[in-house]
Amino acid sequence: MADHRSPRVNKARMADYKGQMVRLIAKLISFRDDVAIVEASDGGEVEVKLLKDIQIDTPYIEVIGQVADERTIKMMGCIKLGANVDMKLANDIVQIWHDPKFAKVF
């Protein structure tokens, strides 16, 4: 059976997942055309190539997408997280997800 996991990442972890599906919790900074600039949970800026006709009306989102390079994700889906997200906690989750002590959990 194929592995359909999508690891949680921050900006620092994106380079490890080039070409793979990931999840990125982020705060919207700006839009231009079909691209959003977001702030990842570790404070790094990421460019998100948006889905056509997507409507994002909340400042915090979880991007599900394919890593194009160390600073760009091509969006495949989006979960709206609302107006208040604890980004430190979101980043702690990324760190725990990648901690070898928790490999059997994730």
matplotlib code that plots the C-alpha trace (Angstrom):
import matplotlib.pyplot as plt

x = [0.0, 1.3, 2.3, -0.1, 1.3, 1.8, 4.3, 3.9, 6.6, 7.8, 10.0, 13.2, 12.0, 10.7, 14.0, 13.9, 10.6, 11.1, 8.5, 6.5, 3.1, 3.3, 1.2, 2.2, 0.4, 0.8, -0.4, -1.3, 0.9, -0.1, -1.7, -0.6, -2.2, -2.2, 0.5, 0.2, 3.1, 2.7, 4.6, 5.3, 5.2, 9.0, 8.7, 10.0, 8.3, 6.9, 5.4, 2.2, 1.0, -2.7, -5.5, -7.5, -10.4, -9.6, -11.2, -9.3, -11.1, -9.2, -5.7, -4.5, -4.6, -3.1, -1.7, -1.7, 0.5, 3.6, 7.0, 8.4, 11.6, 12.9, 10.6, 7.6, 4.6, 2.0, -1.3, -3.5, -5.8, -6.4, -7.9, -9.1, -8.0, -9.6, -8.4, -6.3, -3.6, -0.8, 2.1, 4.6, 2.5, 2.1, 5.9, 6.3, 4.1, 6.3, 9.4, 7.7, 6.5, 10.2, 11.7, 12.9, 11.5, 8.0, 8.6, 6.1, 3.4, 3.6]
y = [0.0, 3.5, 5.9, 8.9, 10.9, 14.6, 15.8, 19.0, 21.5, 25.0, 27.1, 25.5, 22.0, 22.6, 21.8, 18.3, 17.6, 18.9, 17.3, 15.8, 16.7, 18.6, 20.6, 24.1, 26.2, 29.9, 33.4, 35.3, 38.3, 39.3, 38.3, 39.1, 37.4, 33.6, 33.8, 34.3, 35.2, 33.6, 33.5, 29.9, 28.8, 29.4, 33.0, 32.2, 33.6, 31.1, 31.7, 29.7, 29.1, 29.2, 27.1, 28.8, 30.8, 30.0, 32.4, 32.8, 35.0, 34.2, 35.2, 31.7, 28.7, 25.2, 24.8, 21.2, 21.1, 20.0, 21.6, 23.1, 24.3, 25.5, 28.6, 27.6, 25.3, 24.6, 24.5, 21.4, 22.2, 24.6, 24.5, 27.8, 28.0, 31.3, 34.5, 33.2, 30.5, 30.0, 29.9, 28.9, 25.9, 25.2, 25.3, 23.0, 20.5, 20.6, 20.0, 17.0, 15.6, 15.3, 14.2, 10.6, 9.9, 10.1, 8.3, 5.5, 8.1, 9.9]
z = [0.0, -0.9, 1.8, 1.6, 4.5, 4.1, 6.7, 8.6, 7.7, 8.3, 6.0, 7.4, 6.6, 3.1, 1.3, 2.7, 0.9, -2.7, -5.0, -2.1, -0.6, 2.7, 5.2, 6.1, 8.7, 7.8, 8.1, 5.0, 4.3, 0.8, -2.5, -6.1, -9.1, -8.4, -5.7, -1.9, 0.3, 3.7, 7.0, 8.1, 11.8, 12.1, 10.8, 7.3, 4.2, 1.7, -1.8, -2.4, -5.9, -5.4, -6.8, -9.5, -8.2, -4.5, -2.0, 1.3, 3.8, 6.9, 8.0, 9.0, 6.7, 6.4, 2.9, 1.6, -1.4, -3.3, -2.5, -5.7, -4.1, -0.7, -0.7, -2.9, -2.5, -5.2, -3.4, -3.8, -1.0, 1.8, 5.3, 6.7, 10.3, 11.4, 12.9, 15.8, 15.6, 18.1, 15.6, 18.3, 19.1, 15.4, 15.0, 18.1, 16.4, 13.3, 15.5, 17.3, 14.0, 12.9, 16.2, 16.0, 19.4, 17.9, 14.7, 15.5, 16.3, 13.0]

ax = plt.figure().add_subplot(projection="3d")
ax.plot(x, y, z, "-o")
ax.set_aspect("equal")
plt.show()
